[in-house]
Amino acid sequence: MNVVYFAWVRERIGLPQETVETSAATVNDLIAELKQREERYAAAFADTSALRVALDQELSDFDAPLAGVKEVAFFPPMTGG
């Protein structure tokens, strides 16, 4: 699946996106896998309360299933202005 990172998540990980082979069942499972990769992922996902997630461009929850999902995007909460 394609994993996309925005704003400070992208800055901490150092990539705008990547293709990930995963056996994760939920977004939380995917985060756990990513955090095990390297310290930069652990730092980016240290506080998931400061993150939002979209599955195939639809806002979702961290306990959402990943079955059939083609794209997961992580980003900080958006503010208007």
C-alpha positions as CSV (number, residue, x, y, z in Angstrom):
1,M,0.0,0.0,0.0
2,N,1.0,3.6,-0.5
3,V,1.7,5.5,2.7
4,V,1.8,9.3,2.5
5,Y,3.2,11.7,5.1
6,F,2.4,15.4,5.4
7,A,3.8,18.4,7.2
8,W,6.0,17.7,10.3
9,V,5.3,13.9,9.8
10,R,7.1,14.1,6.5
11,E,9.9,16.2,8.0
12,R,10.5,13.7,10.8
13,I,10.5,10.6,8.5
14,G,12.3,12.3,5.6
15,L,10.0,11.0,2.9
16,P,6.8,12.3,1.3
17,Q,5.5,8.8,0.6
18,E,6.5,5.2,0.3
19,T,5.2,1.8,-0.7
20,V,4.9,-0.4,2.3
21,E,4.4,-4.2,2.4
22,T,2.4,-4.9,5.6
23,S,0.4,-7.5,7.3
24,A,-1.2,-4.9,9.6
25,A,-4.9,-5.4,10.1
26,T,-5.6,-1.8,11.4
27,V,-4.0,1.6,11.2
28,N,-2.7,1.1,14.8
29,D,-1.0,-2.1,13.7
30,L,0.6,-0.3,10.7
31,I,1.9,2.4,13.1
32,A,3.3,-0.2,15.4
33,E,5.1,-1.8,12.4
34,L,6.5,1.5,11.2
35,K,7.7,2.5,14.7
36,Q,9.8,-0.6,14.7
37,R,11.6,0.3,11.5
38,E,13.8,3.2,12.7
39,E,14.0,6.0,15.2
40,R,12.7,8.5,12.8
41,Y,9.4,6.6,12.5
42,A,9.2,6.1,16.3
43,A,9.6,9.9,16.7
44,A,7.0,10.7,14.0
45,F,4.4,8.4,15.6
46,A,5.3,8.9,19.3
47,D,2.1,10.9,20.0
48,T,-0.7,9.7,17.7
49,S,-3.1,12.1,19.5
50,A,-1.3,14.8,17.4
51,L,-2.1,13.0,14.2
52,R,-5.0,12.4,11.8
53,V,-5.3,9.6,9.3
54,A,-7.1,9.2,6.0
55,L,-7.7,5.9,4.2
56,D,-8.1,6.3,0.4
57,Q,-8.6,10.0,1.0
58,E,-11.4,9.7,3.6
59,L,-10.8,10.7,7.2
60,S,-10.7,7.6,9.4
61,D,-9.9,6.3,12.9
62,F,-6.7,4.6,14.0
63,D,-8.6,1.4,14.8
64,A,-10.0,1.2,11.2
65,P,-9.3,-1.9,9.2
66,L,-6.8,-1.8,6.3
67,A,-8.3,-4.6,4.2
68,G,-8.6,-3.3,0.6
69,V,-7.1,0.1,1.4
70,K,-4.7,1.4,-1.2
71,E,-3.5,4.6,0.4
72,V,-2.9,5.6,4.0
73,A,-2.1,9.3,4.7
74,F,-0.8,10.7,8.0
75,F,-1.0,14.4,8.8
76,P,-1.4,16.8,11.7
77,P,-4.8,18.3,12.5
78,M,-5.8,21.0,10.0
79,T,-6.7,24.5,11.1
80,G,-8.5,27.2,9.1
81,G,-7.3,30.7,8.6
